[in-house]
Amino acid sequence: MLFDRLIEKRVAAFEKELLQKYYAEVENMYTQMRGWRHDLRHHIQTMKVHAARGEMGEIQDYLDMLDEDLTSVETVVRTGNRIADAILNSKLSLARKEQIAVKAEARIPVQLSIPELDLCIVIGNLLNNAIEACMQLPPDRRLIRIYMEMKGNYLYLALTNTAAGGKKKHFGTTKGAGHGMGLARVDEVVKKHGGYLARASEEEAFSTEVLLPQ
């Protein structure tokens, strides 16, 4: 159908634009981090001068300033894979701004054959869904836990988030018609690459496991 092809083209264009946005965000973040490391010697020398003068108050003020500056460029997680870094840091930074506790551990020490766009679709949409679910809960009950590593020749991803309500038999989104596309796109990517996907719902928790060939 012509309409279906038009929708597919629009989705593809949106996803490519999103991928470029992720790249720009992570490149900016890395640039800031390199600048901070470059200036570290100057920071140390400044604090030495204050210490020699016995200016402990000034040292404390300077440390507070450095702490605030470093927090602004803090990397949530570094996987070893550029696109994974871009998506994870972008989404998890958003989660933290929404008062969602984040626990992330990810290591991808090998070159992946899966296209970057497909990796973006999987990680980005799963985290979007997790953030959406957490926002239905009060801040003290919001949590996202993500774990990624290589298991043999497969990339393994496990994501768990808190969610309102009890166990669910059907997995989707609460945003209404048309917004379930994200999870459907994840399913399509996993199927296309011959991977494995499992979802599970427990009391106030939702989890997804994905295996994708290297």
C-alpha positions in Angstrom: 0.0 0.0 0.0 1.2 3.5 -0.9 0.2 4.8 2.6 2.2 2.1 4.3 5.3 2.8 2.3 4.9 6.5 3.1 4.7 5.8 6.8 7.8 3.5 6.6 9.8 6.2 4.8 8.8 8.8 7.5 9.7 6.4 10.3 13.1 5.7 8.6 13.8 9.4 8.2 12.9 10.1 11.8 15.2 7.3 13.1 18.1 8.5 11.0 17.6 12.0 12.3 17.5 10.6 15.8 20.7 8.7 15.3 22.5 11.9 14.2 21.2 13.7 17.3 22.6 10.9 19.5 25.9 11.2 17.8 26.0 15.0 18.3 25.1 14.7 22.0 27.8 12.2 22.8 30.4 14.0 20.8 29.7 17.2 22.7 29.9 15.3 26.0 33.3 13.7 25.1 34.6 17.1 24.0 33.6 18.6 27.4 35.3 15.7 29.2 38.5 16.1 27.2 38.5 19.8 28.0 38.0 19.1 31.7 40.9 16.6 31.8 43.1 19.1 29.9 42.4 21.8 32.5 43.0 19.4 35.5 46.6 20.4 36.0 45.6 24.1 36.2 42.9 23.2 38.8 45.5 21.4 40.9 47.9 24.3 40.7 45.2 26.7 41.8 44.3 24.6 44.8 48.0 24.3 45.7 48.3 28.1 45.8 45.3 28.3 48.1 46.7 25.5 50.3 50.1 27.3 50.6 48.2 30.4 51.8 46.1 28.4 54.3 43.0 29.4 52.4 40.8 26.4 53.3 37.6 28.2 52.6 38.7 29.1 49.1 39.8 25.5 48.5 36.3 24.3 49.5 34.6 26.8 47.2 36.9 25.7 44.4 36.2 22.0 45.0 32.4 22.7 45.0 32.8 24.5 41.7 34.7 21.6 40.2 32.3 19.1 41.5 29.4 21.0 39.9 31.3 21.4 36.6 32.2 17.7 36.5 28.7 16.6 37.2 27.5 18.5 34.2 29.7 16.3 31.9 29.4 13.1 33.8 29.1 10.0 31.6 26.5 7.6 32.9 28.1 4.7 31.2 30.9 4.0 28.7 30.5 0.7 26.8 33.3 0.8 24.3 30.7 1.2 21.5 30.1 4.7 20.3 26.5 4.5 19.3 25.6 2.5 22.5 27.3 5.3 24.5 25.3 7.9 22.7 21.9 6.3 23.2 22.5 5.2 26.8 23.9 8.5 28.0 21.2 10.5 26.3 18.3 8.4 27.6 19.7 7.7 31.1 20.5 11.4 31.5 16.9 12.2 30.7 15.8 9.5 33.2 17.8 11.1 36.0 16.3 14.5 35.2 12.9 12.9 35.7 14.0 11.6 39.2 14.4 8.1 38.0 17.1 6.1 39.8 19.5 4.5 37.3 21.7 1.5 37.6 23.7 0.8 34.5 26.4 -1.6 33.7 27.5 -2.2 30.0 30.5 -3.5 28.3 30.7 -4.0 24.5 34.4 -4.7 23.8 33.9 -6.0 20.3 32.9 -4.6 16.9 29.2 -5.3 16.2 27.9 -6.3 12.8 24.4 -5.1 13.6 23.7 -1.8 11.9 23.9 1.2 14.2 20.4 2.3 13.3 19.0 -1.1 14.4 21.0 -0.8 17.7 19.6 2.6 18.1 16.0 1.3 17.6 16.4 -1.4 20.2 18.1 0.5 23.0 16.3 3.8 22.4 12.8 2.4 22.3 13.3 0.0 25.2 14.5 3.0 27.4 11.7 5.2 26.1 9.2 2.6 27.3 10.9 2.2 30.6 11.0 5.9 31.3 7.3 6.2 30.3 6.4 3.4 32.8 8.5 4.9 35.6 6.8 8.3 35.2 3.5 6.7 36.4 5.0 6.1 39.8 6.1 8.6 42.5 9.8 9.5 42.4 10.9 7.3 45.3 9.7 4.2 43.4 11.2 5.0 40.0 14.0 2.7 38.9 15.7 1.6 35.7 18.3 -1.1 35.7 20.1 -1.9 32.4 22.8 -4.5 31.8 24.7 -5.2 28.6 27.6 -7.5 27.8 28.7 -10.0 25.2 27.7 -13.6 25.7 29.7 -15.6 23.2 28.8 -14.3 19.8 25.7 -12.5 21.0 25.1 -9.1 22.5 23.0 -9.6 25.6 20.8 -6.7 26.9 18.6 -6.9 30.0 16.5 -4.0 31.1 14.2 -3.9 34.1 12.1 -0.9 35.3 9.5 -0.3 37.9 5.9 0.0 36.6 2.5 0.8 38.0 -0.1 -2.0 38.5 0.3 -5.8 38.8 1.3 -8.5 36.3 0.4 -7.9 32.7 -0.4 -10.4 29.9 -0.2 -7.8 27.1 2.8 -5.6 26.7 2.4 -2.1 25.2 2.3 1.6 25.9 -0.1 3.7 27.9 0.1 6.6 25.5 -2.7 5.6 23.2 -3.1 4.4 19.6 -0.1 4.8 17.4 2.4 4.9 20.3 3.0 1.2 20.4 5.3 1.4 17.3 8.4 1.6 19.5 8.1 -1.9 20.9 6.9 -3.2 17.6 10.1 -1.8 15.9 12.2 -3.6 18.6 10.4 -6.9 17.7 11.1 -6.3 14.0 14.8 -5.7 14.5 15.3 -8.7 16.7 13.4 -10.9 14.3 15.3 -9.6 11.3 18.7 -10.5 12.8 17.6 -13.9 14.1 17.9 -12.8 17.7 15.9 -13.6 20.8 13.5 -11.4 22.9 11.6 -12.1 26.1 9.4 -9.9 28.2 8.2 -10.5 31.7 5.9 -8.7 34.0 5.9 -9.0 37.8 4.3 -6.9 40.6 5.4 -3.3 39.8 8.3 -4.4 37.6 8.7 -5.0 33.9 11.7 -6.6 32.3 13.0 -7.3 28.8 15.9 -9.5 27.6 17.4 -9.4 24.2 20.0 -11.4 22.4 21.4 -10.1 19.1 24.1 -11.8 17.0 27.4 -10.0 17.0 
